[in-house]
Amino acid sequence: MRTGVKYVVGGVTAAVLGVVGVGAYNVYEAFSGDSASDGAPAGAASRPTGPPSGEEVRVTARDFLAAWSKGDVDSAAVLTDNAEGARQALNGFRTDARVSKVTFKAGESAGDKVPFHVTAELAAGKGESDGEDEEKHTTWAYDSALRVVRGKTTGKALVDWQPTVVHPGLRRGESLRTGSDGAPPVKAVDRNGSELDAEEMPSLGPILPALRESYGKKAGGVQGVEVRVIGESGEPGRTLLTIVKGRPGTLRTTLDARVQRAAEAAVKDYREASVVVVKPGSGDILAVANHRSDQFNAAFQGRLAPGSTMKVVTAAMLMEKGLVSAGKSVECPKYASAGGRSFHNQGMFQIDGGTFSDSFARSCNTAFVGLADRVSGTDLNSEAQDVFGLGRDWKVGIPTFDGSVPQSDGADTPASLIGQGRVQANPLNMASVAATAKAGYFSQPVLVSQELDDRPIARASRSLPPSVAAQLRAMMRRTAVSGTGARAMAGLGGDIGAKTGSAEADGQGDANSWFLGYRNDAAAAAVVQQGGHGGDAAGPIVRRVLAAGR
């Protein structure tokens, strides 16, 4: 039954504490409780049951909003199912978000949900952009909603305490802060000068604020006064309200808007998917995209076993040591044992009388595992760092995880050779591996030119020997043309190469799908968690972004 609830809750000015831009309340702590707040004993005979009635919803919402508007935080908090969490958040709304007065207008309820309109007056300090000293006041209006639920302990009707009660844009772990203490705004543009828009390119949502923090001042921007979301770890996030407009500086990135759009479209068809495109020879990052249920930038900061895409690094190491060459005969049985463990090929295939190139193109695990007793626990680690630059403390422009290929022993060594065990990487790392194979040498990926801030760029100790680089590219081309990557790369012209990967993860039913490849002057890598075979999910993503290249 729908109950009309149309009432206005008056606002009373509340004291404003603290200094502009200092402090933020933590919504994770404020909304993590699940306790009733009325204090009655459990199992009371008179405890109501069932969903709250329309009248209970109306009265609870009215009383809660009235107490909040008057600044009576304690009275408002006990009308929720998490009194302590509500108390912290509502106090933070007044002090850290700088709200001096707030009024509410409730809309028509629908079942247990009551929408309401918020009008908040902010005393937000002065902005840096206009040179004025007086405090800025502004009105912030937005819509939110609350739900009324039955208290678990007493059965009373209570507000279900969620971060969206304070503001619909808040999630667990986030805070609000009003002030001018953040970095100046920036207008981020791609390599050709086209402005980058997070609404058009949603994967840039967590990236553009990070660029602002790193380069706002260096790009020549001047900060204004804003209400901003602050992440659980204290990192500034998106802006919810601009009170005094700052002057943005222009920040040129290495991204290519055309390739970025292709990357955004490519990941949309898959859950928990990420892709990165890098320019071989320069390390310029042309695109980065994530399609996930959270805001985590897994493309840059993920840590997953890369599976058989790691065989690009392993193959280079084995050839440098003289243990194999592309045309040398290598055994590829259905099963192989090493380090006290048994390994098999996907689909239980075997290759009789084949070469190392055959095993690479078909991604034969046992051919690589069979050579584990002829390498040391430091060989793959050295190849990964000294030639491919993994784990070299990259300075991309924003925080990244730069790959980890630890020294190994025992059962870890054969697992590491096929990208399992303790090896960890993300699409940025593996796109760089593909770019290194294509160019023959490592160039640290960058999102912003080093010339802007003269930051130290990671270097590899040496390049791939020319003969090894040539064989590696020939095997990757064969993989793309007639091996496990052929279906995904079908129809792509030019100089192409690829490697598929499937990585098992504890607790997952399906393996993670990995794929890396290059075409002409673009190299890419993608992962789809629980996507299965590399050519089935990650492969089409890589193909799509490579097809967008010139």
N, C-alpha and C positions, 0 to 999 in steps of 0.2 A: 504494500500500500504506500502510495506517495503522500508525503505530508508537506504542505507548503510551509516553509520557514523563511520569512522575509523580515529581518529585523536588523537594526543598526546598533552596534556596540560603540559607545562613546569612548574617546581617548583622553587619557590624563597624562600630562607631561611627566616623564620619569627622569631621574638624575642620570646624567651621562658621565661615565667614569673613564679614567685611563687617558692615554695619549694617542692621537691619531695614528693609525697604521701599526700599532703595537698590540700584539696578542690576537688570538683567534680561538673560538670555542670549538672543541672537537666533537663532531656529530657522531662519530663511531661510539665514543664512550657514552654520549648522551642518549643514544637510541639502542644500546645493546642489552638493556634490562628486560625482564619479563615478569616483574613482580606486581602484584596488586597493591594499591596504595591506600586502601580504606582501613586496613588494620583489623578487620573483624576475624574471629576465629573460623578456621576451616570447618566445613560440615555443619554450619549453623542451620537450624531447622527452617528458618524463614528465608533462606537464600533463594532468590529468583533464578530461574533457568530459562534457556531458550534465547533467541535473538532479542535485543532490546526493542521495545515498542517504539512507535513513531513519536509518542510523547516523551519517552526517555531520551531518544536521540535529540529531539528539539531542545529539551531542557539542559542536557549535558553540554551540547555544543554552545548554547547561549551562555551558560555559566562559565564555561572554560574561556570563551573569547572575551567575556566581560572582565574576568579576572586578569587575563593577559593584557588587555588594553589599559587597565588601571595600574599596571606595574606590580600587581599582587602575584608575584611569581609562585609563592608557596601555595596559595589557594588554587591557582591554575594547575600546578603540578599534581596535587592530590586528586585532581579530576582525570588523571591519566592512568594507564596501566604500568607506567614506569616513572614514578614520581621523581626519583633522583636524576634520571636521565633528562626528564623534561625541565627540571629546575636548572640544571647546568646549561641546557640549550637556550632556554628563555632568558636567563641572565646574560649569556653570550650575545644573544640577539640585541639586547639593549646596549651592552658595553662595547663589544668588539665590532659589531656591525654598525654601531653608532646611531641607534634608533632612539630619538628623544621623545617621540610620541607615535602611537599607532592606533588606528581605528579599523574596525571590521564591518563588513556588510555581508551577512549570510544570504546565500541563495536558496533555491528550492531543493530540499533534501530528496534523495532517492534511496529508499531503504535505509541502510546504516551510514550512508555517506552524505556529508554536508559540505557543499562547496562554499567558499567565502572569498570576498575581495578584500585585499589588504591595502591600506593607505598608510605608509610609514613616513614620518618626517625625520630626516637625517641631519645631524650637525657634524659635518664631515671635514672640518679644517680647511686650510687654504690650499690652492693648487699652485704648482710650480710654474705652470704655463703662462699665468697672467700677471705675476709679480705682485699680487695683492696680498695684504696681510690679514684681512678680516676672515672670519670663519664662514664657510660656505654652508648654506642650508638648501635642502632640496626635498622634493616629495617623490617617494618611490611607491608606485602602485603596481600590484600584480595579483593574480588569482592563485588560490591554493584550495585545499580540501582536507577534511579529516573524516575519520571513520569512528563510529561509536560501537564498542564491543561489550560483552558481558564479562565482568571481572572474574578471574578464575577462582579467587579465594572467597569473595563475599557475594558475587553475583550482581554487584552494582554496575550500572551503566558507566563506562569510562571511555575516554578518548584513547584510541589505539595509537601509541606514540611512535611516529615514523619521522624521518628527516624531512619528508615532503610537507609536513605540517608547517614547518618554519618557512620553507621555500620549495616549490616543486622541482627546482633544479638541483637540489642537494641529494647526494647519495651517502651511504655509510662511509665513514672515514673522512668526510669532508667538513670544512669549516667555512665561515664567512669572515671577511675582513674588509673594513672600509678605511681608506686612507690613500696616501701618496708615497708609500714606502717601497713600492715595487719598482721594477725596471720600467723605463719609458716604453710607450707603445712602438711597434714597428709595422711597416708595410712590407711584408715579405713578398718578393717577386722571384720568378723563375729565371733561368739562365738567359732567357730572351727578353726579360723585362715585364712579363705578364704577371699581374698580381695574383697571389695564391689565396684562395678563399676556402675556409674550413667548411662552410655550408655546401659548397659545390664539391669539395674534396674532403669528406669526413675523416679520412685517415690522418689528415693533418691536424685534427682537433687537439691531440696531446703534444704535437710537435711544434706548432707555432708558438704556444706559450713558453715552451722550453727555449726556443730561439730568442724570444723576447727577453727572457731572463739573462741569457748569455750575451746578447748583442744589442739590447735596447739603447744603452748609452754609447756604445761604439758606433752604432748606426746613426747617431746624431739626434735621437728622439728626446723629447722633454715630457716628463710624467705629468699627468693630471691627477684627479681624485676619482677613485672608482670603488665599487663594491665588487670584490673578487672572491671566487671560490679558492680555498686553500686545501691541498691534498692532505692525506693522512700523515705523510712524512714532512709536511710543512712546505711543499713545493707549490708556488702560485699556479693557479689554473685559469679557467675562463673568466671573463668579465661579465657580470650580471647587470651592472648599471654604471654608466659613465656620468659622474657628477660635474666634474670640471674636465673638459676635453683637453688632453695633452696634444703634443705635436709629434706625430710618428716620424721616425727615421726610416729610410728605405734600406732594406737588407736584401741584397742579391744572393740567392741560393744557387746550388748546382742543379736543382730539380728542373725537369722539363714538363711543363703543364700538359702537353699532349700525351706524353708517356704516363704521367701521373693519372690522367683520366682513364687511360687504358688499364692501369693497375687497379684503380678503384672498381672498374667494371668487372675485371677478371676475378677478384676475390669475392664479389657479391654472391656468386652461385654456390659458395661453400661455407660451412660453419667452421669457425676457428682456423681461418686461413690467413696467411701473410706472404708478402712478396717484396723483394727489393731488386732494383735494376741499377747496375753500376757500369760506368764507362771504362773499359780496359785501357790501361796505359796512363790514365789520369786519376782514377779512383773517384771521379765525380759521381755522386749518387743522383740518378735521373728520376727515380720514383721510389716510393715506399707506401705500402698499403696493408691495412689490417681489416679483417671482417671478423669481429669477435663479439662475445656477449658482454665483455668488459671493455674498459678503455686502455688496457695494457698494450704498450707498443711492443708486441712480441717480435715484430720484424727486426727491431734493433736490440731488444733486451731479453728475448726469450733464451732459454737454456734447455735444449733438447738434444738427444742423440741424433746425429744427422744420417745414420744408416749408411747405405752404400754410396751416397754422394761423397763420402769420405774416401772412397777408393781412388778418387782423382789424386789426392795427396799421397795415399799409400802406394799407388802405382808409380808415382814420381820417385818416391823413396826407394822402392824395390829396383827400379831401373838405374837410379844413381848408384846403388850398391853393386850393380852388375849381376843381380840375381835373376833378372828376367829382361827380356826385350819384347817388343810388340810381336815379332815373328817367331819367338822361341816357344818350343813345345812345353806346355804346362798341364799337369793332371787336373781334371775337374770331375771328381767322383760325386755321387749323390750325398755321401756323408764324409766327414773328416773329424778327427779328434785332435785336440791340442789343449795344453794347459789343464788337463783333467776334465775337459768339457767336450761334448759332441756338438757339431755344427752340421747344418744341411742347407741345401739350396731351395729357394722358394719354388714350390711345385715339384720338388724332388728330382729335378732333371740332372743329367750328367752330359759331359762332352767327351767323346772318345777321340784321342789323337789330336786335340785342338791346340791352338796357340794361346799365348797370353792375351792377344788382341781378341780372340774368340771369347775368352772368359770375361774380359772387361766388358765387351759389348753385350753379353748376356747376363752380366752381373753374377758371376759364379762365386759364391762365398767360399766354397771349399778350396778353390785355387789359391785364394789369398791366405786362408787359414793354414793351408798346407805348408806355407813358407814361414810360419810364425817361429819355428825353432831355429831359423837361420838369421833372425834379426834380434837385436837387443831391445831392452825396454826403453831405451832413450832414442832409438832411431826415428820413430814416427814423431815423437815430440820435437826432435831437432828439425826434421823436415817441415813440420807445421809452422814452427816459429821462424826458422832461419830463411826459408824459401817463400812460404805462403803468408808469413806475417801474423799468424793467429796468436792471440794472447800477448800482443806487443803493446798494450796500453794505447789503443787508438784514441785520437783526439778528433772526433768527427765533427763536432760543433755542438752536439747535445750528448747526454749520457748514453752509452752503449755497453753491451757485453761483447767482448772481442774474441770469444772462442776459448776453449780450454781442451788441450790434448795432453794430459798428464803423462809423465813417465809411467811405465807399466811393468808388471811382472806376472809370472804364472798365467792364470786364466785371463787376466786383463789384456795381455798382449794380443792374442788372436782376436778377441772381441773388439779391441781398438782398431785393428786393421780393417774391419768392416763397419766402422763407425758406431759401435755399440760400447758397452762397458762404461767407462767414466768420461768418454769424449762428449763434449757439449758444444752446441753451436746454434745459430739462428740464421734466417735468410740473408741478413747482411753479411755474415761471415762466409756463407757458402756462395753468395754472389761474387764476393771477392775472390774466392778460390777459383771460380769459373773465369773471372777476369784475369787472374794470374796465369792460368793455363793458356788463355788466349794470347796475352801479351808476352808471356815468357818471363815476366818479373812482377813483383808485388808493388802496388801503389795503394797506400792507405786510403780507404774510402773517406770522402769528405762531403759534408752537406753545405758548408760555408768555406769559402776560400781561406787558406792560411794567411793570405796577404792582409786580411782585415784585422787580425789580432796577433799575428806572428807566433801562434802557438806551436809547440813542438809536434812534428808529424812522425809517426812510427815508421821505421825503415826495416826492411829485411836485410839479413847479412849477405845474401847472395841471390843471384838470379838462377833460373833453371838452366842447366847446360843445354845448348842448342839442340843436340841430338835427342835429349830426353824430352824437351818441349815439343819437338817435331813429332815424335812418336806418340806423345800424350794427346796432341791435337788430332792426329790421325785416328787414334782409338776413340776419341770423343766424337769425331765426325762419323765414324762407323756406327757408334751407338745411336746417333741421331738419324742416320739414314736407314740402317737395317737391323739395329739392335733393339734393346728394351725401350729406347726413347723414340723409335721411328713413328709410332702412331701419333704421339703428341706433337712431334716436329714436322709432320707431313705437310708438304706444300710450301715450306719456308725455303726460299732461295738464299744465295749468298754463302758466305763462309760460316758454317754452323757446326756446333758440337753440343753434346749433352751427356748427362749421367743421371740415372734414376736411383731412387733409394726408398727403402721401406724400413722403418725403425720400430722395433717392438718396445713397448713401455710397460712397466709394472702396473697392474691393475686395469689395463685397457684391453678391450676385446679385439679391436682392430689396430693394426700398426699405423704409425704416422706416415703419411705420404710425403716424400721429398723429391725434388727435381731441380737440377741446375742445368744451365745451358747458355750458349752465346750465339749471337748472329751478328756478323760484321763488327760494329763498334759498340755493341751493347751485350752485357752479361747479366744474367738474372738467376735467382733461386727462390723457390717457394716451398712452404710446408703447409699441409692440411692435417691437423691433428685428427687421428682416427680415420684418415682418408683412404687407408689401404695401400695398394701398390702405387709407386711413385708416378707411373705413367698415367694412372687413372684420374687422379685429382690434382696433384701439384703440377703435373705435366701440362695440362691445358691452360693453367694460369700462366706458366712461363711462356708457352707458345704465344699467348695473346699479347703479352707485353713486348716480346721480341718482334712480333708482327707489326707493332706500332712504331718500331724504329725505322729510321730512314735507310 
